[in-house]
């Protein structure tokens, strides 16, 4: 077993490293001030026996030490594969040789794939249960199959010489399967009206809410299952009287249904992060109509620190687990690692600070101001009306017009600040 660390004068001189093996536990003390004897990077902790299906533990502690404890790696190497140990050379020549060797190894290394995909195994078989989640601690065979709870009709047969993914896809998209169409139709309703017919969009089970309009949900699901066309499903919802309602309901309607479970009025809801970004780019005239295609360099090695500079629609922006656009982080973008039917819609201080200080918001406000001034409007009042039309889709009220005119009278070249204040307003971020 090899232990890797970087030496240094600020490192701890006596670091306890405890190895738990089949022979019990053994503690070795490592002096991190000294240069590691193996290739200048590693020190051998010795040979140990481990159980085949057991787990291996190495505990590094800072107990009783003075200085920094820094662990680079622990390598478990079979005895027959231990490489020949060569003493580390000293001086600048060694560093140059190592850098040269590293470059050669990197150039000859296989190219990392940019996307994960699914391929069939050469040998198709059922997997076994991993007891307590330990990969090497196997139990009984778990046959491949389909969901048996709340299912319908006869389940498809699972082929022995194939994985069964094709049969699973056909079962999910079957017209006879009520689950898929109901869940999707409910989510489309939720996306368009702010809440679903089943308000717990991720839970159709006994612990979730009952549908407020079960017949309507069944109708939408049945129509959707005939063609699986999302466009037709959306069209049928947005052309309904329910979707076209105003959010300004009378007091009697609000008192009778304060949570609006029966959709007697429109829900006031915030724009999604993508819509906020796209609207800001549209107002500034920087939104491009390019579609698809990679938005990152082909030689990218990791998504950490990736700079999002594209001005295409947000639907084409690459979504990385470790590097999202700052606007997405601020405005409750869904976690890329999980399935999210209903996003959070928070109102927190970092959102206001983003609109005030973030370079993206500042730049789009400047571009929007340049666009407005290039249109050659005859007077200041017309420009104010145009700014509100572009940003909020309406004319300013008398009070808003007076405040903007007074501000511009003192700061005639401050149109960027006007647009930035409109971006930061509640009217820009919320739909009535």
Rosetta blueprint (number, residue, H / E / L):
1 X L
2 X E
3 X E
4 X E
5 X L
6 X L
7 X L
8 X L
9 X L
10 X L
11 X E
12 X L
13 X L
14 X L
15 X E
16 X E
17 X E
18 X E
19 X E
20 X E
21 X E
22 X L
23 X L
24 X E
25 X E
26 X E
27 X E
28 X E
29 X E
30 X E
31 X L
32 X L
33 X L
34 X L
35 X L
36 X L
37 X L
38 X E
39 X L
40 X L
41 X L
42 X E
43 X E
44 X E
45 X L
46 X L
47 X L
48 X L
49 X L
50 X L
51 X L
52 X L
53 X L
54 X L
55 X L
56 X L
57 X E
58 X E
59 X E
60 X E
61 X L
62 X L
63 X L
64 X L
65 X L
66 X L
67 X L
68 X E
69 X L
70 X L
71 X L
72 X L
73 X E
74 X E
75 X E
76 X L
77 X L
78 X L
79 X H
80 X H
81 X H
82 X L
83 X L
84 X L
85 X L
86 X L
87 X E
88 X L
89 X L
90 X L
91 X L
92 X H
93 X H
94 X H
95 X H
96 X H
97 X H
98 X H
99 X H
100 X H
101 X H
102 X H
103 X H
104 X H
105 X H
106 X H
107 X H
108 X H
109 X L
110 X L
111 X L
112 X L
113 X L
114 X L
115 X L
116 X L
117 X L
118 X L
119 X L
120 X L
121 X L
122 X L
123 X L
124 X L
125 X L
126 X L
127 X E
128 X E
129 X E
130 X E
131 X H
132 X H
133 X H
134 X L
135 X L
136 X L
137 X L
138 X E
139 X E
140 X E
141 X E
142 X E
143 X L
144 X L
145 X L
146 X L
147 X L
148 X L
149 X L
150 X L
151 X L
152 X L
153 X L
154 X L
155 X L
156 X L
157 X L
158 X L
159 X L
160 X L
161 X L
162 X L
163 X L
164 X L
165 X H
166 X H
167 X H
168 X H
169 X H
170 X H
171 X H
172 X H
173 X L
174 X L
175 X L
176 X L
177 X L
178 X H
179 X H
180 X H
181 X H
182 X H
183 X H
184 X H
185 X H
186 X H
187 X H
188 X H
189 X H
190 X H
191 X H
192 X H
193 X H
194 X L
195 X L
196 X L
197 X L
198 X L
199 X L
200 X L
201 X L
202 X L
203 X L
204 X L
205 X L
206 X L
207 X L
208 X L
209 X L
210 X L
211 X L
212 X L
213 X L
214 X H
215 X H
216 X H
217 X H
218 X H
219 X H
220 X H
221 X H
222 X H
223 X H
224 X H
225 X H
226 X H
227 X H
228 X L
229 X L
230 X H
231 X H
232 X H
233 X H
234 X H
235 X H
236 X H
237 X H
238 X H
239 X L
240 X L
241 X L
242 X L
243 X L
244 X L
245 X L
246 X L
247 X L
248 X L
249 X L
250 X L
251 X H
252 X H
253 X H
254 X H
255 X H
256 X H
257 X L
258 X L
259 X L
260 X L
261 X L
262 X L
263 X L
264 X L
265 X L
266 X L
267 X L
268 X L
269 X E
270 X E
271 X L
272 X L
273 X H
274 X H
275 X H
276 X H
277 X H
278 X H
279 X H
280 X H
281 X H
282 X H
283 X H
284 X L
285 X L
286 X L
287 X L
288 X L
289 X L
290 X L
291 X L
292 X L
293 X L
294 X L
295 X L
296 X L
297 X L
298 X L
299 X L
300 X L
301 X L
302 X L
303 X L
304 X L
305 X L
306 X L
307 X L
308 X L
309 X L
310 X L
311 X L
312 X L
313 X L
314 X H
315 X H
316 X H
317 X L
318 X L
319 X L
320 X L
321 X L
322 X L
323 X L
324 X L
325 X L
326 X H
327 X H
328 X H
329 X H
330 X H
331 X L
332 X L
333 X L
334 X L
335 X L
336 X L
337 X L
338 X L
339 X L
340 X L
341 X L
342 X L
343 X L
344 X L
345 X L
346 X L
347 X L
348 X L
349 X H
350 X H
351 X H
352 X H
353 X H
354 X H
355 X H
356 X H
357 X H
358 X L
359 X H
360 X H
361 X H
362 X H
363 X H
364 X H
365 X H
366 X H
367 X H
368 X H
369 X H
370 X H
371 X H
372 X H
373 X H
374 X H
375 X L
376 X L
377 X L
378 X L
379 X L
380 X H
381 X H
382 X H
383 X H
384 X H
385 X H
386 X H
387 X H
388 X H
389 X H
390 X H
391 X H
392 X H
393 X L
394 X L
395 X L
396 X L
397 X L
398 X H
399 X H
400 X H
401 X H
402 X H
403 X H
404 X H
405 X H
406 X H
407 X H
408 X H
409 X H
410 X H
411 X L
412 X L
413 X L
414 X L
415 X H
416 X H
417 X H
418 X H
419 X H
420 X H
421 X H
422 X H
423 X H
424 X H
425 X L
426 X H
427 X H
428 X H
429 X H
430 X E
431 X E
432 X L
